[in-house]
């Protein structure tokens, strides 16, 4: 395999969190079946399309997070959510969720989180679920459906406040565990590699991670394919004894 067909991954202290090994072992978050980009008031239409493969799944978890900047004014709408499959189409709003939670207000069917009309970018939402980051809504899925589609967006109740609303939508078929800024995240090297999307014909190979590397400041590959790494262990006067 030529060098061009390898991607070398370095997972360093700058990437890994300070979570303890026990907390990492306690929960490994599943990979979402679908996710949106972070949607802000700068996003065209204040929304994004979402499509997830749910074939064979027993449960559907709809998750909204705060986009990483706190959950103030993060009113979120699951607009026109549907199940599609051999049985045809079903509005998700025709099903009753098993449980639902939001960090502010009340999760509502065909209403926003404050009980008002659902609107995204000033346009009415035909049907949907109104909530607020951070939020988890769980449904038990009927048989005969293998696709979930929806549009995730910021409800006008949040965007009209002018407070920098931002949200991100996720679809899971397994319990996502704790969500939000304080949720534990598995940042082990193996998990990081497994979460990368690799193009066809490209091989991804992990060959170095902490503690082999501590604080790389420069990385280069020579004509023989050898990787040279320069590390800076101490920063100015803050000696740590690893000279």
N, C-alpha and C positions, 0 to 999 in steps of 0.2 A: 504494500500500500504506500503510495507516494505521500510526501509531506502535505501536498495540497488537499489530500483527502482525509486529513486528520484535523481535528480541532482540539487544541490542548486547553484544559481548564485549570485555572488556579483558583482555589477557594481559600481566601486569606482572612486574617483577623478583621479586615475592613468589611468583609461580607458576613461573617458569622456573628450571631448575636451572643449575648452573655447568658443565654439560657443554660441551665444545668442539664447534665445528661439525664437525670431522673425525669425532668419535665418534658424533655424531648421524647423519652420512651413512653411517657404517660399518654401522649396523643400525637398521632401523625395525621395531619389533615388530608382528606382525600382530594383528588384532582377534580375540579369542577367539570361538569359536562359542557358548560358554556359560560362565557363571561363577556361583559361589555368593557370597553375602555372606560376610564374615569370620565364621567359626564359633568361638565361645568356649565355655567351661564354663557361661556364662550363657544360651547358645542353647537353646531348648526341644528336647529330644531329642538335643542335641549333634550335630545333622545337618541337612542341607538337600537337597531334591530337585534334580537336575540333568538337563536335557534339552537336547540339541544337534542341530541339523540337520547331517547329514554327507553329504547327497546329493551324489554325484559325487566325493567325497573319496577319495584314495588312502591317506592316512595319518591316524592318530588319535593325538594327543598328550594324555596326561593329566598335568596339572601341579598340584602342590600347593605353595603358598608359605606362609611363616610368619605371615602376617597383619600383618607390620610390627613385631612386638615381639621378634624373635629366635626361634630355632627350638628352644629348650629344651622338652622334653616334648611336642613337636608330632607325636604319633603319629596317622596319618591312614589312614582306610579308604575305598576305593571299594567301597561295599556294593551288592550285586546289580546289577553293571554288565551291560547288555544292548545288543545291536544289534537294531534292529527295521526291517523293510522287506518288500518283496514276497516274499522268501524265508521270511518268518516271523520268529521270534525266535532269537537265538543268545546264549548266555552268553559274555561277553567272556573269561571264565576258560578257555573251551575253545580260545582262540587263544593262541599263544605270542608274547610280545612280541619285538620286534627288539632293543630295548635298554631298560634301566631303570637309574635311579640315584636315590639318596637321600642326604641329608646325614648320616644315621645309620642303622645297622642294614642289613638286607637286605630288598629288596622281595620280598614273598611272595604266593603264590596260596593263597587260603583260610586264610592265616595272617597274623597281624599282623607288624609289622616286626621283632619279636624272636622270631618263630617260635611264638608262642602262639596260642590261640584268639582269633578276632576278635569283639569285643564293642563295642557303642556304647550308652552310657547303660545299661549292665548287661544289654543284650539281645543274644543271639547273632546274628551276621551269617550268613545262609544260605550265601552264597558271595560272594567278592570278592577284592580286592587290598589287601594291607596295605603301607603305606609310611610315610615320615616326611618332613616338610618339611625342606628344599626338595627337590622330587622331580620328575623327568620320566620318563614311560613312553611308549614309542612302539610302535604296532601298525601293520602294513600291513593295510588293510581289504579284505575279500573283497567281491565284487560282490553286489548284491541287498539292500543295507541302506542306509537313508537317515536313520535316527535313532539317537542314542545316549542311553540313559537310565541313571541311577544315583542313588545316595544317597551324598553325601559327608559323612563324620563324623569326630569325634575318637574314636579307639580308647581303651577303658578303660585300656590300658597307659600312656597319656599323661595322661588326665584324672584318674586315681586318684592321680597324684603330687602334685596340689594346687599346681602351679607356674604356673598361669595359661596353660594350653594355648590356642593360637589358630591356626587354619589357614584357608586360602582355596583353593577348587578351581576350576580352569580347564580347559576343553576347547578344543583347537586342532586345525585340520586342516592347518596349516602349522607348520613348525619355529618354536617360540617364542623361540629364542635363549637367552642366559643369563637365569637367574631368580634371585629372592632380592633381598635388600636392596641388593646392589652391582651389580645388572643395569642396563645402560644403558637409558634411557627416552627416546623421541623426544618432546620437549616443544616442538617448533616450533609456531607459531600454526596452521598448516594441519593438523597432526596433531591438535592439541587440538580444533579445530572438528570434524574428521571423526569424532572419537570420541564426540561428544555425541549423545544421543537427542533428536530434535525431534518434538514432537507434530504431528499432521496439521493443516494450516491455519496453521502458524506458520513464519515465515521466519527463518532464522539468518543474520546478516550480520556478518562481521568487518570492522571499519573502522579499528581502531587496535590496535597492538601495539608492543612494544619494537622499536626505540629511540625511537619517537614519544613513548611514555610511560615514565617511569622509576620513580617511586614515588608513585602517586596516594594521597592520604589522604582525598579526598572527591569524589564524583561526583554530579552532578545534571542533570536534563533540564528545560529551561524549556518554556513554553507554545508555542513555535515549533518544538519538536523539536530544539533545539540542545543539545549535550552539553557541560557545563562541568566541567572537571577541575582540582582543586587538588593540586599536587604539593609534597611536602616533600623537598628534595634533601639538605640537611644535617641531621644529627641532633645537637642540642646542640653540643658542642665539636668533634665529629668532622667538620671541614670537608673537603670533597673537591674544592674548586676549581670547582664547577659553579654557583656563586651567580648 
